Amino acid sequence: METSDQHQLVTDNIYGKVRHPAYLGLMCLFFGIPLSLGSWGAVGIAMLGGLPAMIYRIKIEEQSLFKWFGQEYAEYIQKTWKLIPYIW
């Protein structure tokens, strides 16, 4: 992750509810496309391959964001959901 002094923590709009909305959209694609095509095998592949990779990436990003923004990010974490509103 690349940062600069101009970066600011965005906490409004969708980011006021979910910290990783792009990954939420990706997760919907992981499961939505195979389900719409009736491919249960592809759903399984997404669960076994895509989902763990995405969760790992989120973990790495959150560590970097905490290092960069410190207490501001710690407070933001307390107010938002990581990926799925009201669940996680």
Residue pairs with C-beta under 8 A, 6 or more apart in sequence:
1 61
1 64
1 65
3 64
3 68
7 68
9 65
9 69
9 72
9 73
9 76
11 76
11 79
11 80
14 21
15 21
15 80
16 79
16 80
17 80
17 81
17 85
18 24
18 80
18 81
18 82
18 83
18 84
18 85
19 62
19 76
19 77
19 80
19 81
19 82
19 83
20 58
20 61
20 82
20 83
23 54
23 57
23 58
23 83
24 83
24 84
26 50
26 54
27 51
27 54
27 83
30 46
30 50
30 51
30 54
31 43
31 46
33 42
34 40
34 41
34 42
34 43
34 45
34 46
35 43
58 82
58 83
62 77
62 82
65 73
66 73
66 74
69 76
81 87
81 88
82 88
